[in-house]
């Protein structure tokens, strides 16, 4: 019998406020009590904020789909990300967000996704080439490999350059340093205040954010010149930079484009790398599923041929959603499940808890990619599965991410076998995304 995938140990039912805040800052997953895996709703009060965690599908649907304008994104987490993301579509609300989506969404429409597949396949082949010299039975840090591959996809599809390009490589390494220095929550998450209020970012967080944005600005400036000269490649950057807002006719300014590229890199690289690393770990601990997926990979010519591989990725997203929690704010007084919700209260929608909720899922902590072919699994997904959010704010790159994952997994599984290392189980924690605290190490060998 295969072991259950690792899961953070929940905190004790009652802890002091100081202990709770320390746990919260270190890792929001283990800072939560076990009851949230069964609760429909939970209320939390601290001197800093009043929040409600919502697991009731009716409330989740109300907030994300039926009345999204009444529940804007909270700035508590966003304020901690602004040094890197600026005023990107991930952080904005209202008319600004609506304008940004009108410009961005056309680049990710289904028909245009096919245009990115050659770049994804090239990144998959490059990942295989980089891993091949290490595939002699030695232990490899898989998260680093997954990050490299996902970053390669982003640079190839956005700017038509591989990760080995000097600017792409420097951006990738600066982002890795930024991730290590930036907790998911900083002072801004607890103390509300105006934009000018000091947020106590570390020196390294500010320095790496400035460097990443400067590198992106250089890429945007070069692409603008290529567009003006009529020799820009038809990649995502060109499409977004040349798409006018259908209501105003205006395109993104260079500064706005830097903001958007920063979130594309975070969402398209960091989240994909997180899910890819966990998918490979889950396959390593379930060798029978890995062999089935490897057989499918060797015979797959199209995305439609990769049903099991895509289901493996769906299951990895269920167990380890890259963005574990989303925070909205009550724009007016509400009443949820007979409780008063004051204006300004924080509303937490937690893919982490919904995806493992004991009332929705059969064997909620188990790895079972075949659940996606059963009626009960599909029904659970309709009620409690949202790795890319839902409603108007659903991630515009969701289809892109699913295609990228299938292409990369197929390339790697078709060439290599991945095995778990005894006594070296990864511990999931939430930083910018759900990662392993000390990395994911797997033994890699060539397939015969």
C-alpha positions as CSV (number, residue, x, y, z in Angstrom):
1,X,0.0,0.0,0.0
2,X,1.4,3.4,-1.0
3,X,2.0,5.9,1.8
4,X,-0.3,9.0,2.2
5,X,1.2,12.1,0.7
6,X,2.7,14.4,3.3
7,X,0.5,17.0,5.0
8,X,1.3,19.7,7.5
9,X,0.6,18.9,11.1
10,X,-2.2,21.2,12.2
11,X,-1.8,23.4,15.2
12,X,-3.4,22.7,18.6
13,X,-7.1,23.7,18.9
14,X,-6.2,26.5,21.3
15,X,-3.0,28.5,21.2
16,X,-2.0,32.0,22.4
17,X,-2.3,34.9,20.0
18,X,1.5,35.3,19.9
19,X,2.0,31.7,19.1
20,X,-0.7,31.8,16.4
21,X,0.9,34.9,14.8
22,X,4.4,33.2,14.8
23,X,3.0,30.1,13.2
24,X,1.0,32.2,10.7
25,X,4.1,34.0,9.6
26,X,6.2,30.9,9.3
27,X,3.7,28.8,7.5
28,X,0.0,29.4,7.1
29,X,-0.9,25.8,6.6
30,X,0.4,24.4,9.9
31,X,-1.0,27.5,11.7
32,X,-4.6,26.2,11.1
33,X,-6.5,23.8,13.3
34,X,-7.6,20.4,12.0
35,X,-11.3,21.2,12.3
36,X,-11.1,23.3,9.1
37,X,-11.0,20.1,7.1
38,X,-14.6,19.5,8.1
39,X,-16.0,22.9,8.9
40,X,-18.5,24.8,6.6
41,X,-17.2,28.1,8.0
42,X,-14.9,29.2,10.7
43,X,-14.5,32.6,12.4
44,X,-11.3,34.1,13.7
45,X,-10.8,37.3,15.7
46,X,-7.5,39.0,16.5
47,X,-6.6,42.5,17.5
48,X,-5.5,43.0,13.8
49,X,-8.3,41.6,11.8
50,X,-11.6,39.7,11.8
51,X,-11.8,36.9,9.3
52,X,-14.0,34.1,8.2
53,X,-12.8,30.9,6.4
54,X,-15.5,29.8,3.9
55,X,-15.8,26.1,2.9
56,X,-19.6,26.2,2.2
57,X,-19.9,25.9,-1.6
58,X,-22.8,28.3,-1.6
59,X,-20.7,31.0,0.1
60,X,-17.7,30.3,-2.1
61,X,-19.9,30.6,-5.2
62,X,-21.5,33.8,-3.8
63,X,-18.2,35.5,-3.2
64,X,-16.3,34.4,-6.4
65,X,-19.0,34.0,-9.0
66,X,-22.4,35.6,-8.1
67,X,-21.4,38.9,-6.5
68,X,-17.6,39.3,-7.0
69,X,-17.7,43.1,-7.1
70,X,-19.1,43.1,-3.5
71,X,-16.1,41.1,-2.4
72,X,-12.9,42.7,-3.8
73,X,-9.5,41.3,-3.3
74,X,-8.0,42.1,0.1
75,X,-4.9,44.2,0.1
76,X,-3.5,42.5,3.2
77,X,-1.6,39.8,1.2
78,X,-1.2,42.0,-1.8
79,X,0.6,44.7,0.1
80,X,3.3,42.2,0.9
81,X,3.8,41.4,-2.8
82,X,3.8,45.0,-4.3
83,X,7.6,45.4,-4.3
84,X,7.7,42.8,-7.1
85,X,4.2,42.9,-8.6
86,X,3.4,46.6,-8.5
87,X,-0.1,47.3,-9.8
88,X,-0.5,44.0,-11.7
89,X,-3.8,42.3,-12.5
90,X,-3.2,39.9,-9.5
91,X,-3.5,42.8,-7.0
92,X,-6.0,45.3,-8.6
93,X,-9.7,45.7,-8.2
94,X,-12.6,47.5,-9.9
95,X,-12.2,49.4,-13.1
96,X,-8.4,49.0,-13.2
97,X,-8.7,45.2,-12.9
98,X,-11.4,45.1,-15.6
99,X,-9.3,47.1,-18.0
100,X,-6.3,44.9,-17.4
101,X,-8.3,41.7,-18.1
102,X,-9.8,43.1,-21.3
103,X,-6.2,43.5,-22.6
104,X,-4.7,40.3,-21.2
105,X,-7.5,37.7,-21.8
106,X,-7.3,37.6,-25.6
107,X,-3.7,36.4,-25.4
108,X,-4.8,33.2,-23.5
109,X,-7.8,32.3,-25.6
110,X,-8.0,28.6,-26.5
111,X,-7.1,29.0,-30.1
112,X,-4.0,30.9,-29.3
113,X,-2.8,28.3,-26.8
114,X,-1.8,26.0,-29.6
115,X,0.7,28.6,-30.8
116,X,2.6,28.2,-27.5
117,X,2.8,24.4,-27.7
118,X,6.1,24.3,-29.8
119,X,7.8,26.5,-27.2
120,X,6.5,24.3,-24.4
121,X,7.8,21.2,-26.2
122,X,11.2,22.8,-26.7
123,X,11.4,23.6,-23.0
124,X,10.5,20.0,-22.2
125,X,13.3,18.7,-24.5
126,X,15.7,21.1,-22.9
127,X,14.7,19.9,-19.4
128,X,15.4,16.3,-20.5
129,X,18.8,17.3,-21.8
130,X,19.7,19.1,-18.6
131,X,18.6,16.1,-16.4
132,X,20.1,13.3,-18.5
133,X,23.7,13.6,-17.1
134,X,22.3,13.3,-13.6
135,X,20.0,10.3,-14.3
136,X,22.4,7.6,-13.2
137,X,20.7,6.7,-10.0
138,X,21.8,9.7,-8.0
139,X,19.5,11.9,-5.9
140,X,18.3,15.0,-7.6
141,X,16.6,18.1,-6.1
142,X,13.4,18.0,-8.1
143,X,12.0,21.4,-7.1
144,X,15.0,23.2,-8.6
145,X,14.7,21.2,-11.8
146,X,11.0,22.0,-12.0
147,X,11.6,25.7,-11.4
148,X,14.2,25.7,-14.2
149,X,11.9,24.0,-16.6
150,X,8.8,26.2,-15.8
151,X,10.9,29.3,-16.1
152,X,12.1,28.1,-19.5
153,X,8.5,27.8,-20.6
154,X,7.7,31.3,-19.5
155,X,10.6,32.9,-21.3
156,X,10.1,30.9,-24.5
157,X,6.4,31.7,-24.6
158,X,6.5,35.3,-23.4
159,X,9.7,36.6,-25.1
160,X,10.9,33.8,-27.4
161,X,14.1,33.3,-25.5
162,X,15.4,30.2,-23.7
163,X,16.3,30.1,-20.0
164,X,20.0,30.1,-21.0
165,X,19.6,33.6,-22.4
166,X,21.6,36.0,-20.2
167,X,18.7,38.1,-19.1
168,X,16.4,35.1,-18.6
169,X,19.0,33.3,-16.5
170,X,19.6,36.4,-14.3
171,X,15.9,37.0,-13.8
172,X,15.4,33.3,-12.9
173,X,18.1,33.4,-10.2
174,X,17.0,36.7,-8.9
175,X,13.5,35.4,-8.5
176,X,14.8,32.3,-6.6
177,X,16.5,34.7,-4.2
178,X,13.4,36.8,-3.9
179,X,11.2,33.8,-3.1
180,X,13.6,32.7,-0.3
181,X,13.5,36.2,1.2
182,X,9.8,37.0,0.9
183,X,7.4,35.4,3.4
184,X,3.8,35.1,2.2
185,X,2.8,37.4,5.0
186,X,4.6,40.4,6.4
187,X,3.5,43.4,8.6
188,X,1.1,44.5,6.0
189,X,-1.0,41.4,6.5
190,X,-1.7,42.3,10.1
191,X,-1.7,46.1,10.3
192,X,-3.9,47.9,7.8
193,X,-2.8,51.3,6.6
194,X,-2.1,53.5,3.6
195,X,0.3,52.6,0.8
196,X,3.0,54.8,2.2
197,X,3.0,53.0,5.6
198,X,6.3,51.2,6.1
199,X,6.0,47.4,5.5
200,X,9.3,46.3,6.9
201,X,10.5,44.3,3.9
202,X,13.9,42.9,4.2
203,X,16.8,44.5,2.4
204,X,17.1,41.4,0.2
205,X,13.4,41.4,-0.7
206,X,13.6,45.0,-1.9
207,X,16.8,44.5,-3.7
208,X,15.8,41.4,-5.6
209,X,12.4,42.9,-6.5
210,X,14.1,46.0,-7.9
211,X,16.5,43.8,-9.9
212,X,13.8,41.6,-11.4
213,X,11.7,44.6,-12.4
214,X,14.8,46.3,-14.0
215,X,15.5,43.1,-16.0
216,X,11.9,42.8,-17.1
217,X,11.8,46.5,-18.0
218,X,14.8,45.9,-20.3
219,X,13.0,43.1,-22.1
220,X,9.8,45.2,-22.5
221,X,11.8,48.1,-23.9
222,X,13.6,45.8,-26.4
223,X,10.3,44.3,-27.4
224,X,8.7,47.7,-27.9
225,X,11.5,48.6,-30.3
226,X,11.0,45.4,-32.2
227,X,7.3,46.0,-32.5
228,X,7.9,49.5,-33.8
229,X,10.3,48.1,-36.4
230,X,7.9,45.5,-37.5
231,X,10.1,42.5,-36.5
232,X,8.7,41.4,-33.2
233,X,8.0,37.6,-32.9
234,X,4.3,36.6,-32.5
235,X,4.7,35.5,-28.8
236,X,2.6,36.4,-25.7
237,X,4.5,39.6,-25.0
238,X,3.9,40.9,-28.5
239,X,0.2,40.0,-28.3
240,X,-0.3,41.6,-25.0
241,X,1.7,44.8,-25.8
242,X,-0.2,45.3,-29.0
243,X,-3.7,44.5,-27.8
244,X,-5.7,47.7,-27.2
245,X,-8.4,48.0,-24.6
246,X,-11.6,47.5,-26.7
247,X,-13.3,50.3,-24.7
248,X,-10.6,53.0,-24.8
249,X,-8.2,51.9,-27.5
250,X,-5.3,52.3,-25.2
251,X,-2.5,49.7,-24.7
252,X,-0.4,49.0,-21.6
253,X,2.3,51.6,-20.8
254,X,5.8,50.2,-20.3
255,X,5.4,50.4,-16.5
256,X,2.1,48.6,-16.7
257,X,3.6,45.9,-18.8
258,X,6.4,45.4,-16.3
259,X,3.8,44.8,-13.6
260,X,2.0,42.2,-15.8
261,X,5.1,40.4,-16.8
262,X,6.1,40.1,-13.1
263,X,2.8,38.4,-12.3
264,X,3.0,36.2,-15.4
265,X,6.4,35.1,-14.2
266,X,5.1,34.5,-10.6
267,X,1.9,32.7,-11.7
268,X,3.3,31.0,-14.7
269,X,6.6,30.0,-13.3
270,X,6.3,29.7,-9.6
271,X,2.9,28.0,-9.5
272,X,3.7,25.6,-12.3
273,X,7.0,24.7,-10.7
274,X,5.3,24.0,-7.4
275,X,2.7,21.7,-9.0
276,X,5.2,19.9,-11.3
277,X,7.6,19.1,-8.3
278,X,4.7,17.7,-6.3
279,X,3.4,15.7,-9.3
280,X,6.8,14.0,-9.7
281,X,7.0,13.2,-6.0
282,X,3.5,11.7,-6.0
283,X,4.4,9.5,-9.0
284,X,7.7,8.5,-7.4
285,X,5.7,7.2,-4.3
286,X,3.1,5.5,-6.5
287,X,5.3,3.6,-9.1
288,X,2.3,1.7,-10.6
289,X,0.7,5.0,-11.6
290,X,4.1,6.3,-12.8
291,X,4.5,3.3,-15.1
292,X,1.0,3.8,-16.6
293,X,1.8,7.5,-17.1
294,X,5.2,6.8,-18.7
295,X,3.5,4.4,-21.1
296,X,1.0,7.0,-22.1
297,X,3.8,9.6,-22.5
298,X,5.7,7.4,-25.0
299,X,2.7,7.0,-27.2
300,X,1.2,10.5,-26.9
301,X,1.4,12.8,-29.9
302,X,-1.2,15.4,-28.8
303,X,-2.5,16.8,-25.5
304,X,-5.7,14.9,-26.0
305,X,-3.6,11.6,-25.8
306,X,-2.4,12.5,-22.3
307,X,-5.6,11.8,-20.2
308,X,-3.8,10.1,-17.3
309,X,-1.0,12.6,-17.3
310,X,-3.4,15.5,-17.1
311,X,-5.4,13.7,-14.3
312,X,-2.1,13.2,-12.4
313,X,-1.6,16.9,-12.6
314,X,-5.2,17.6,-11.5
315,X,-4.6,15.4,-8.5
316,X,-1.3,17.1,-7.7
317,X,-3.2,20.5,-7.8
318,X,-5.8,19.1,-5.5
319,X,-3.4,17.9,-2.9
320,X,-0.9,20.7,-3.2
321,X,-2.7,23.8,-4.7
322,X,0.1,26.3,-5.4
323,X,-1.9,29.2,-4.0
324,X,-3.3,27.7,-0.8
325,X,-5.5,30.6,0.2
326,X,-7.2,33.6,-1.4
327,X,-8.5,36.5,0.6
328,X,-11.4,38.8,-0.2
329,X,-13.0,41.6,1.7
330,X,-16.6,42.2,2.6
331,X,-17.6,45.4,0.9
332,X,-20.7,45.7,3.0
333,X,-22.3,44.1,6.0
334,X,-23.4,40.5,5.3
335,X,-24.9,37.5,7.1
336,X,-23.3,34.2,6.5
337,X,-24.6,31.0,8.1
338,X,-26.4,33.1,10.8
339,X,-23.3,35.0,11.7
340,X,-22.9,38.7,11.2
341,X,-20.1,39.7,8.8
342,X,-19.1,43.3,9.2
343,X,-17.9,45.5,6.4
344,X,-14.2,45.1,5.9
345,X,-14.0,41.6,7.4
346,X,-11.5,39.3,5.7
347,X,-13.0,36.3,3.8
348,X,-10.6,33.5,3.3
349,X,-11.3,31.0,0.5
350,X,-8.9,28.1,1.0
351,X,-8.2,25.6,-1.9
352,X,-6.0,23.8,0.5
353,X,-8.9,22.9,2.9
354,X,-11.5,22.6,0.2
355,X,-9.4,20.2,-1.8
356,X,-8.9,17.9,1.3
357,X,-12.3,18.5,2.8
358,X,-13.7,15.4,4.5
359,X,-17.3,16.2,3.6
360,X,-16.6,16.4,-0.2
361,X,-13.8,13.9,-1.1
362,X,-13.5,10.2,-0.8
363,X,-10.0,9.5,0.7
364,X,-9.3,13.2,0.8
365,X,-5.6,12.9,1.7
366,X,-4.9,10.0,-0.8
367,X,-3.3,10.3,-4.2
368,X,-5.8,8.9,-6.7
369,X,-5.7,10.3,-10.2
370,X,-8.4,7.9,-11.3
371,X,-10.9,9.7,-9.2
372,X,-11.3,12.2,-12.0
373,X,-12.9,9.5,-14.2
374,X,-15.5,8.5,-11.6
375,X,-18.8,10.3,-11.1
376,X,-18.3,11.0,-7.4
377,X,-14.9,12.6,-8.2
378,X,-16.3,14.9,-10.8
379,X,-19.1,15.8,-8.4
380,X,-16.6,16.6,-5.7
381,X,-14.7,18.8,-8.1
382,X,-17.7,20.8,-9.0
383,X,-18.3,21.6,-5.3
384,X,-14.8,21.9,-3.9
385,X,-12.0,22.3,-6.5
386,X,-10.6,25.7,-7.5
387,X,-6.8,25.6,-8.0
388,X,-7.1,28.6,-10.4
389,X,-9.8,30.4,-8.4
390,X,-13.3,30.8,-10.0
391,X,-15.6,33.3,-11.5
392,X,-14.5,36.5,-13.3
393,X,-11.1,36.4,-11.5
394,X,-10.3,32.8,-12.6
395,X,-6.6,32.7,-13.7
396,X,-6.5,33.6,-17.4
397,X,-3.6,31.2,-17.8
398,X,-5.4,28.1,-16.4
399,X,-5.5,26.4,-19.7
400,X,-1.9,27.4,-20.4
401,X,-0.8,25.9,-17.1
402,X,-2.6,22.6,-17.7
403,X,-1.0,22.2,-21.2
404,X,2.4,23.2,-19.9
405,X,2.2,20.6,-17.1
406,X,1.2,17.8,-19.5
407,X,4.0,18.6,-22.0
408,X,6.7,18.8,-19.3
409,X,5.5,15.6,-17.4
410,X,5.3,13.7,-20.7
411,X,8.8,14.7,-21.7
412,X,10.3,13.7,-18.3
413,X,8.3,10.5,-17.8
414,X,9.1,9.3,-21.3
415,X,12.8,9.4,-20.6
416,X,13.3,9.0,-16.8
417,X,12.1,6.9,-13.9
418,X,11.7,8.7,-10.5
419,X,12.0,6.9,-7.2
420,X,11.4,8.2,-3.6
421,X,14.3,8.3,-1.3
422,X,13.7,6.4,1.9
423,X,13.5,8.6,5.0
424,X,13.5,11.8,3.0
425,X,9.8,12.8,2.9
426,X,9.2,16.5,1.9
427,X,7.3,18.7,4.3
428,X,4.9,21.1,2.5
429,X,4.9,24.7,3.6
430,X,3.4,27.9,2.2
431,X,5.8,30.6,1.1
432,X,4.8,32.4,-2.1
433,X,3.4,29.0,-3.1
434,X,3.1,25.6,-1.5
435,X,6.6,24.2,-1.6
436,X,8.6,21.6,0.3
437,X,10.4,23.1,3.3
438,X,13.8,21.5,2.4
439,X,13.1,20.6,-1.2
440,X,12.0,17.4,-2.9
441,X,14.8,14.9,-3.6
442,X,14.2,11.9,-5.9
443,X,16.4,9.2,-7.4
444,X,16.4,9.5,-11.2
445,X,17.4,6.8,-13.7
446,X,17.2,6.5,-17.4
447,X,14.4,4.2,-18.7
448,X,15.5,1.3,-20.8
